Amino acid sequence: MKKINKLLTLVMALAMVLALVSCGSEGKTSAADASASAAPAASAFGSAAGDQPAAEQTTVYIDIAASLEAVFVDKIIPKFEKQNPGVKIEYNTGSSGKLLSGIEEANGIGHDLFFSAGKKQVTTLDETDGLVVDGSIVNLLSNELRLVKGNNVETAVTGWDNLADAKSLAICGGSVPVGKYTRIALVSLGILPETEDPSAYTTEEISAALNGMEIDEADDVEVAAAKAAEGSVDAATIYYSDYYNHKDELTILAQDDGTLTGNII
């Protein structure tokens, strides 16, 4: 495992880049901490011009939630490695729940940074597992829920109000953050009863509440977006960030500004 000071510096450097990329792609960011720490991060690693002695090659292993995969792989990691030639990034991607399980199984070994799509997984790593470096948790981004369909899909559903008119719906499981927020939205809409833990609702229970609609449970949000884009389902619930990744293939049927789900961090 790397030294704590290097880990924290890298967190802030990545946070800074993520904030910049998100702003450039119309994403919403709450990374005030990242902006405030931009200067220390830059001075710690030196500049791309190489005005400081080259450091030994360091590999940092990060886990990236599926909804952040495209922006990390296509933009953030290449830009970061170019600016910091002494650092190599190795990454895993997937649903936040599966990434959490992998980190727990390894007792944190080989996992330096975790970018989760929800706070629950980070809280578990911190308060239950004790695997988080004190003071290193940063709320980087906010997101919003979207109901989408493939551009070439014909469906009777036009929004949240007539969601039950869809023949099929792709949603993620309750352990996946977007799946949890989908269930919270269904509770807010009155489709599912109030409960202490909406994430516990099964796809069978959701199907019954939607008049027997076929529910296609996706492993992660990128899979749900792909199912909608290819037309294998009438509609899907995803994050806005995932719609942005597939905006040439998807049409937004309904959106939520947090009224149904509350803030998504």
C-alpha positions as CSV (number, residue, x, y, z in Angstrom):
1,M,0.0,0.0,0.0
2,K,1.2,3.5,-0.7
3,K,2.0,6.2,1.9
4,I,-1.0,8.1,3.2
5,N,0.3,11.5,2.0
6,K,0.7,10.2,-1.5
7,L,-2.8,8.7,-1.5
8,L,-4.4,11.9,-0.2
9,T,-2.5,14.0,-2.8
10,L,-3.6,11.7,-5.6
11,V,-7.2,11.8,-4.3
12,M,-7.1,15.6,-4.6
13,A,-5.4,15.6,-8.0
14,L,-7.9,13.2,-9.4
15,A,-10.7,15.1,-7.8
16,M,-9.4,18.3,-9.4
17,V,-9.3,16.7,-12.9
18,L,-12.8,15.1,-12.4
19,A,-14.3,18.4,-11.5
20,L,-12.8,20.1,-14.6
21,V,-13.9,17.3,-16.9
22,S,-17.4,17.3,-15.4
23,C,-17.8,21.0,-15.9
24,G,-16.7,20.6,-19.5
25,S,-19.3,17.9,-20.2
26,E,-22.2,19.7,-18.6
27,G,-22.0,17.5,-15.4
28,K,-22.7,18.9,-12.0
29,T,-20.0,19.0,-9.4
30,S,-19.9,19.7,-5.7
31,A,-16.1,19.2,-5.4
32,A,-15.3,22.4,-3.5
33,D,-12.7,20.5,-1.6
34,A,-11.1,19.4,-4.9
35,S,-10.8,22.9,-6.2
36,A,-9.4,24.1,-2.9
37,S,-6.6,21.5,-3.0
38,A,-5.6,22.0,-6.7
39,A,-2.4,23.9,-5.9
40,P,-1.0,21.4,-3.3
41,A,-1.7,18.5,-5.7
42,A,0.1,20.2,-8.5
43,S,3.1,21.1,-6.5
44,A,3.4,17.6,-4.9
45,F,3.7,15.8,-8.2
46,G,5.6,18.5,-10.2
47,S,4.7,19.8,-13.6
48,A,4.6,18.1,-17.0
49,A,7.6,20.2,-18.0
50,G,9.7,18.1,-15.8
51,D,11.2,20.9,-13.6
52,Q,11.6,18.4,-10.8
53,P,13.6,15.1,-10.6
54,A,11.7,12.2,-12.0
55,A,10.2,10.0,-9.3
56,E,10.2,6.2,-9.2
57,Q,7.3,4.6,-11.1
58,T,4.3,4.2,-8.8
59,T,1.2,2.2,-9.6
60,V,-2.1,3.2,-8.0
61,Y,-5.0,0.8,-8.1
62,I,-8.4,2.4,-8.3
63,D,-12.0,1.1,-8.4
64,I,-14.4,3.1,-10.6
65,A,-18.2,2.9,-10.5
66,A,-19.7,2.0,-13.9
67,S,-21.4,5.4,-14.3
68,L,-17.9,7.1,-14.1
69,E,-16.1,4.6,-16.4
70,A,-16.3,6.5,-19.6
71,V,-15.0,9.8,-18.3
72,F,-12.2,8.2,-16.3
73,V,-11.0,5.8,-19.0
74,D,-11.3,8.2,-21.9
75,K,-10.3,11.5,-20.3
76,I,-9.2,11.6,-16.7
77,I,-6.7,8.7,-16.5
78,P,-4.9,9.5,-19.8
79,K,-4.7,13.2,-18.8
80,F,-3.5,12.4,-15.3
81,E,-0.8,9.9,-16.5
82,K,0.4,12.4,-19.1
83,Q,0.8,15.1,-16.4
84,N,2.3,12.7,-13.9
85,P,4.6,10.3,-15.8
86,G,5.8,8.7,-12.6
87,V,2.4,7.4,-11.8
88,K,0.6,4.4,-13.5
89,I,-3.1,3.9,-13.0
90,E,-4.5,0.4,-12.9
91,Y,-8.3,0.2,-12.6
92,N,-11.4,-2.0,-12.1
93,T,-14.9,-1.0,-13.1
94,G,-18.3,-2.3,-12.3
95,S,-21.3,-1.7,-10.0
96,S,-20.4,0.0,-6.7
97,G,-21.8,-3.0,-4.8
98,K,-19.5,-5.5,-6.6
99,L,-16.5,-3.2,-6.3
100,L,-17.2,-2.9,-2.5
101,S,-17.3,-6.7,-2.2
102,G,-13.9,-7.0,-4.0
103,I,-12.3,-4.5,-1.7
104,E,-13.7,-6.2,1.3
105,E,-12.5,-9.7,0.2
106,A,-9.0,-8.3,-0.3
107,N,-9.1,-6.5,3.0
108,G,-8.2,-3.4,1.0
109,I,-4.9,-4.8,-0.3
110,G,-4.4,-3.8,-3.9
111,H,-7.2,-1.2,-3.8
112,D,-5.9,2.4,-3.2
113,L,-8.8,4.6,-4.3
114,F,-12.6,3.9,-4.6
115,F,-14.9,6.2,-6.7
116,S,-18.3,5.0,-5.7
117,A,-21.7,6.0,-7.3
118,G,-23.2,6.1,-3.9
119,K,-22.3,7.0,-0.3
120,K,-23.6,3.8,1.2
121,Q,-20.7,1.7,-0.1
122,V,-18.1,4.2,1.1
123,T,-19.8,4.4,4.5
124,T,-19.6,0.6,4.8
125,L,-15.9,0.6,3.9
126,D,-15.3,3.3,6.5
127,E,-17.6,2.6,9.5
128,T,-18.0,-1.2,9.2
129,D,-14.8,-2.4,7.6
130,G,-12.4,0.3,8.8
131,L,-10.6,0.3,5.5
132,V,-10.7,4.1,4.7
133,V,-7.9,6.5,5.5
134,D,-9.2,9.0,8.0
135,G,-10.1,12.3,6.4
136,S,-9.9,11.0,2.8
137,I,-13.6,10.8,1.9
138,V,-14.6,13.6,-0.5
139,N,-18.1,14.1,-2.0
140,L,-17.2,14.8,-5.7
141,L,-20.3,14.8,-7.8
142,S,-24.1,14.9,-7.8
143,N,-26.2,13.0,-10.3
144,E,-29.9,12.7,-11.3
145,L,-32.2,9.8,-12.3
146,R,-33.4,9.5,-15.9
147,L,-36.0,7.3,-17.6
148,V,-34.8,6.6,-21.1
149,K,-35.6,4.6,-24.2
150,G,-33.6,3.7,-27.3
151,N,-34.0,6.2,-30.1
152,N,-35.6,3.6,-32.4
153,V,-37.9,2.0,-29.7
154,E,-41.6,2.6,-29.9
155,T,-43.2,2.5,-26.5
156,A,-46.5,3.7,-24.9
157,V,-44.6,5.1,-21.8
158,T,-44.0,8.8,-22.0
159,G,-42.9,9.6,-18.5
160,W,-43.1,8.7,-14.8
161,D,-46.9,9.1,-14.7
162,N,-47.5,6.2,-17.1
163,L,-44.5,4.1,-16.4
164,A,-46.8,1.0,-16.0
165,D,-47.6,1.3,-19.8
166,A,-44.1,0.1,-20.7
167,K,-43.9,-3.6,-21.7
168,S,-40.4,-4.0,-20.2
169,L,-38.0,-2.1,-18.0
170,A,-34.3,-2.4,-17.3
171,I,-33.3,-1.5,-13.8
172,C,-30.3,-2.4,-11.6
173,G,-30.5,-4.4,-8.5
174,G,-31.0,-2.8,-5.1
175,S,-27.3,-3.1,-4.2
176,V,-26.4,-0.9,-7.1
177,P,-26.8,2.9,-6.3
178,V,-28.9,3.7,-9.3
179,G,-31.1,0.6,-8.5
180,K,-31.6,1.9,-5.0
181,Y,-32.6,5.3,-6.2
182,T,-34.9,3.8,-8.8
183,R,-36.7,2.1,-6.0
184,I,-36.8,5.3,-3.9
185,A,-38.4,7.0,-6.9
186,L,-41.0,4.3,-7.3
187,V,-41.9,4.7,-3.6
188,S,-42.2,8.5,-4.1
189,L,-44.4,7.9,-7.1
190,G,-46.7,5.7,-5.0
191,I,-45.9,2.6,-7.1
192,L,-44.2,0.8,-4.2
193,P,-45.2,1.1,-0.5
194,E,-43.2,3.1,1.9
195,T,-40.5,1.0,3.6
196,E,-37.5,1.6,5.8
197,D,-35.1,0.1,3.1
198,P,-36.4,0.6,-0.5
199,S,-33.2,-1.1,-1.8
200,A,-34.6,-4.4,-0.5
201,Y,-37.4,-4.5,-3.0
202,T,-36.9,-7.4,-5.4
203,T,-37.5,-7.2,-9.1
204,E,-40.4,-9.6,-8.7
205,E,-42.1,-7.2,-6.2
206,I,-41.5,-4.3,-8.6
207,S,-42.9,-6.3,-11.5
208,A,-46.1,-7.0,-9.5
209,A,-46.4,-3.4,-8.6
210,L,-46.2,-2.5,-12.3
211,N,-49.0,-4.9,-13.3
212,G,-46.7,-7.8,-14.1
213,M,-44.3,-5.8,-16.3
214,E,-41.2,-7.6,-17.4
215,I,-38.2,-6.4,-15.3
216,D,-34.8,-7.0,-16.7
217,E,-32.3,-6.6,-13.9
218,A,-29.0,-5.2,-15.0
219,D,-25.7,-5.8,-13.3
220,D,-24.7,-2.2,-13.5
221,V,-26.0,1.1,-14.9
222,E,-24.0,0.9,-18.1
223,V,-25.6,-2.5,-18.8
224,A,-29.1,-0.9,-18.3
225,A,-28.2,1.9,-20.6
226,A,-27.0,-0.6,-23.3
227,K,-30.2,-2.6,-23.0
228,A,-32.2,0.5,-23.7
229,A,-30.0,1.6,-26.5
230,E,-30.2,-1.7,-28.3
231,G,-33.9,-1.9,-27.9
232,S,-34.1,-5.1,-25.8
233,V,-36.4,-3.2,-23.3
234,D,-38.9,-0.5,-23.6
235,A,-37.2,1.8,-21.2
236,A,-34.5,1.9,-18.5
237,T,-33.6,3.9,-15.4
238,I,-30.1,5.3,-15.5
239,Y,-28.1,8.3,-14.2
240,Y,-27.8,11.5,-16.3
241,S,-24.1,10.8,-16.6
242,D,-24.9,7.5,-18.3
243,Y,-27.3,9.2,-20.7
244,Y,-24.6,11.7,-21.6
245,N,-22.3,8.7,-22.4
246,H,-25.0,7.4,-24.8
247,K,-26.8,10.5,-25.8
248,D,-26.7,9.7,-29.6
249,E,-28.5,6.4,-28.8
250,L,-31.0,7.3,-26.1
251,T,-34.0,9.6,-25.7
252,I,-35.0,10.9,-22.2
253,L,-38.6,10.1,-21.4
254,A,-38.5,11.6,-17.9
255,Q,-36.0,13.2,-15.5
256,D,-35.8,13.9,-11.8
257,D,-34.1,16.8,-10.2
258,G,-34.0,15.1,-6.8
259,T,-37.7,15.6,-6.1
260,L,-38.3,11.8,-6.2
261,T,-35.0,10.5,-5.1
262,G,-33.5,13.2,-2.9
263,N,-29.9,14.3,-3.5
264,I,-27.8,11.6,-5.3
265,I,-24.1,12.0,-4.2
